Amino acid sequence: MIEDDAPDKGFRILLVTVMLCLIFVAHVFMWLSDMPRDLKIVFTVLNVLGWTIVLAPILLVDRWLASLRRRNAEDPEEELSPE
């Protein structure tokens, strides 16, 4: 049996919440700064795209692994197959 070394769900939720709060605060300070407005918009769009590119695969792989774990818990004798 494979040991589950992943942090518990509560810790992951806390970590994501803290990260989102920090990103939000950084954007608030950026929008309150004296930067030109069009530059603020460009940085905001780039930041959203960057975080989407980083976080979307992580979340999708996490959901995929959770479904594999559920399937394996139902059928413990069945081996993992790539198909």
ABEGO torsion letter per residue (X at the ends): XBBBABBBAAAAAAAAAAAAAAAAAAAAAAAABABBAAAAAAAAAAAAAAAAAAAAAAAAAAAAAAAAAAAAAABAABBBBAX
